[in-house]
Amino acid sequence: MRHDDGTMPTSPPYDAEEAGETQVEALGDLYRDGITACRGAFPVEWVDQVREDVDAAFAEARSRPDGAVGRGPQRWYVEIHPEQLRGFVDLVTHPWVVGVCRAVLGPRYEIVELGFDTPFPGAAHQPWHRDFPMPDETRQQRRLTSLAFNLTTVDTVEEMGPFEIAPGTQWDDHADLDHGMFPPRARYPRYERRAVRKYPQRGDISARSALTIHRGTPNVSAVARPVLVLGVDAPGAGNAARHDMAVTRDYWERLPALVREHLPCPVVETLTPIRQKHTIEGLVMGV
């Protein structure tokens, strides 16, 4: 069964009361570990459709200058417009996603990024890093002001180079982080002692603070491992300035109110292909 616009319906695995309990648990996970997850949030068939759209978007992005940006050897990031993903509405209206956004970022949260990160065969270790410098609200008030939701498009195994994260490091505040993001190699043993590798399966979705120190690991398999990325901010967090997401007027008018009120991107007559500008030099070089 499909929606009128071709998207697959979602099947949340819990009722509203259970969802509320799950959101409280997720809030605790994020403030303690910097990451949380919802297993089986989406049907596998829906995820396979996401993979089709991701593959099409990657082929288009690689066909033009600045369509994709390197995040290390054989590792690419591509930002896309919501209309390039048939399941966008399903994703951003999923009860767990909405609940976690409200619990962590407040009722006026803003969807600011949609893209995907793909480590291909031959992708190497990334340096340990966070995705941007710690904002003052986090440093002074111990408040998280952004979340990165990740949705795998494959069933992850060790050979694919799983995501590795050092729980609890979203609060690390050291003056010697290069560009506020890259810790010196002398601190690597601390992260390696804490490191946890994640093996999500199709249908799982995670949410993390992008401040939590993490890295990609080597993909020694024969297949790519695309991961969808949804970036969400608290009001005023400012990450929208790093992105160029837009929607057409016709698409905007067909969006549910729940989506429109959290999507502060430009409404345009015609979409312009996104030229990637969120280059992270330390990741381009790799380890």
WOCORBEL-V544332 format. One line per field, one symbol per residue. phi: phi as a letter, one per 30 degrees, with the letter a starting at -180 (. if undefined). psi: psi as a letter, one per 40 degrees, with the letter a starting at -180 (. if undefined). burial: + if it has 16 or more other C-alpha atoms within 10 Angstrom, else -. Layout:
BEGIN
phi: ???
psi: ???
burial: ???
END
This chain:
BEGIN
phi: .bdedjdddcbedaddddedddddddddedddciababdidbdedddddededddddddddddbdidbbdbkehbbcbcbdeddbdcededdcdedddddeddccjdcebdbbbaacbdcejecedddacdadddddddcchbdcabccbbdcbddbeddiddbbceiddcdbcdcddhibcddddceedddddebccbdcejdbbbbdddddaadcdccdcbdbdbdbbcbcdeidjdeddbbdbbddddedcddeededcbdddcbdbdcedcdbcdceddedid
psi: hiideeiiiighfiiddddddddddddddddddeiiihhfdiiddddddddddddddddddeeihfdihhfihfhihhiiideehdeddddeehddddddddddeiefihhehhaihhhihehihiihiieiihidddddefhheiihhhhieihhideegihhigieeeehgheehhfedhiiddeddddddehhihgiihdiiihiheehhiiiihheaeiighhihhhhiihedeedeeifiiiidddddeiiddddeegfiihidhihhhhheghhddddda.
burial: ------++++-+------++-++--++-+++-++++++-+++++-++-+++-++--++--+-----++++++++++++++++++++++++++--+++++++-+++---+++++++++++++++++++++++-+++--------+++++++++++-+---++++++++++++--------++++-------+---+-+-+++++++++++++++++++++++--+++++++++++--+-++--++++++---+------+--++-+-+-----++++---+-+++-+-
END
